[in-house]
């Protein structure tokens, strides 16, 4: 989840209170951060760690972008040292800067899928990375394309081999149960992500999974 420290709409305490009300037992404050975020990140981490309500454990995390095909991520040791978990996500492609929307950069959907796939594979070899955030989220949201299932399966298999958790994300993945079953069969670690930016989105992935079962 994200708070007013970056692009969320509510402060840490309010998001945590909503998690308690939803009956959640563990949550990750996966705040967006870059190499330049060292000026505020320790204060954010301290605020999360100051939560004393044991009904819901609050973890300090960072969501950072995957920078290149070598698996580098946009963070620094000082931020990593504050984190319980590190999430790496494809937020833009190598060489892009600023806010990227639509098909900026003249990539075809097929090229976008290939680039995102290779960036994701590389990031899972980075020992600092604990979670692969919203796999193929860029291709799905920005390029409006559905990557072939075999590529999702390849990322799941890579997660099983590396121990990096595959995030099933309520915002990006239209068939979360299929991904959960793939992770179970492969023995891949799994992260259930609501991608909450508002209190009403806290616990979204759980509600989505329950609706699909019913």
N, C-alpha and C positions, 0 to 999 in steps of 0.2 A: 504494500500500500504506500501511498504518497501523501504528504502533508503540505502545509503552508511553507515548509522549508524549501520546497521547490514548486511543483505545479499542482499540488492538491488544494482543496478548498477549506480544509479544517486542520486545526493544530493536532499535535501528537496526542494530547490527553483526550480530546474528543473522539478521535479515531479509535483509540484503545477502549474507551468506554463503550463505544458501539460494538467492538469485538466481544467484550464481556457480555453485553446484552444479547448478542447473537449466539452465545455459548461456545465461542472459539477458545481453544486451549493454548494455541501458539500462533503468533503472527510475526511477520517480517516487515519492518519498516524499510523497504528497499528504495531509499531516496535516490533520485537522480544526482549524479555528481561527476565532475571531470577532474582532470589534474589540477585545475585552478580552484577547486572547491575546498582546499585545505584551510581557508580562512574561516569557514563556518562549520565544516563537517564535525569537528570535535564537540562543538556545542550541541549540535543535533544529537550526536551519539550519547552525550551526557544526559540530555533530556529524556531519551528513550530509557536509558539505564536507571533513571531516577523513579520509574514507575514501580510502585511497591505492591500493586494488586496482583496477588499470586494466582487469581482465578484464570488469568490469561497471560502467558509468558510473552514478553515483548523482546524481539531480537533486533539488533542493529544490522542493517544491511546497506549495500550500495547497488544501484543498477547503473552500470557503465557500458558505453558503446564499445563494440568490437571494432578495432581500428584497421586491421589489415589481415592479409592471408597467412600471416605468421602467428595469428592468435593473440596479438597484443591488445590490451584493453586500456581505455582512457582513464587511468587512475594512477595513484602514486603510493609508495609504501606507507606514508603517514596516514592515508585514508584506509588502506587495507588493514592496518594494525588496529583500527577502531571497530572492525566489522566482525560479526559472527558468521555472516554468509555474504558471498559476493555473486551477484548476478550479472552475466554478460549478455547483451542484447544487440541485435543488428538494428541500429537507428538510422543510419545512412550508409552509403557505400563509400569505399576509399576514394579520397579526392573531393568528396562533397563537403560543404560546410553550410551552416545556418539551418533554417527550417526547410526540409525537403518534402514536397507534396506532389501528388500526381506522378506523371511519368517524367519528371524533371531529369535531365541527363540523357534523354533519348534512348533509354534502355527498353528493349522489348520485354514482355512478361517472361519469356523463356530465359533471357539473359539475367533478369532480376532473380529468378528462382535459382539459377546456377550460382550467381554471386553470393546470394544469402546462404546457400547450402555450403559453399566452400568456406565462407567466413565462420559459420557455425561449427563446422568440423574442426577448424583450426583452433577456435576458442576453447573447445573441450579438451585440448591438449595442454592448455595453460594451467599450471598447478595452482594458480591463485583463484581459479573459477570454480564455484560450487554449483551454480545453477545456470542452465541455458535458458534465457528469458524469451518468452513467446516465439518459439521456433516458427520460422516462415511468416512471422507477423508482418514484416515489411512487404513481402510479396502479396499477402492476402489483403492487407489494408490499403497500401499505397498503389499497388499495381492491379488490384482486383482480379487476381488469378489464383487458381487452386493448384498448388504443387502436387505432382503425382505421389500416390501413397508410398511408393517404394523409396522416395527420398525422405519422407517422414520416418519410415522404418529404419533407414540407414542412420538417421540421427539418434533414434531410440537405441539401436545396436551400439552406436558409439558411446552413448550415455552409459550403457551397461558395461562397456569395456573400460571406461575411464572413471566411473563413479560420479560423474557430473549429473546432477538431477535435471530431468527433462521437465520443463514447466508446461502444464496444461493450463491455458489462459482463457478465462471467461470472455475476455474482450475480443480475442482473435480466432479462437478455434471453434468452428461450428459443430464439430462432432467430438466432444471431449471424451466420451466413454470409449470410443475407438482407440484414442491415444492412450488412455489409462490401461486398457486391456493389452495393448501392444507393449507398454512398459512392464506390466506384470509378467507377460509371457517371456520377455527378454531378460527379466531381472534387473531392469534399469531403475535407478532412483527416480522418484517422482515428486514434483512440487505442484501443488494446487494453487493457482494464482487467480485472485479476483481482480487484480490490477485496479484496486480501489483508489479513486481520487476524491471521493466524497464519502461521507458517512453512510449514505444509502447504498453504496456499492460494497461496503464491507461484508464479507461472507457471500458475495455474489456467486462464486463458483459452486459453493455447496448448494445454494438454492437452485442453480441451473441443473446440477446433477440430480437433485431430488425430483425436479419437474420431469426430466427425461425418463427417470425410472417409473414414475406414475403414468 
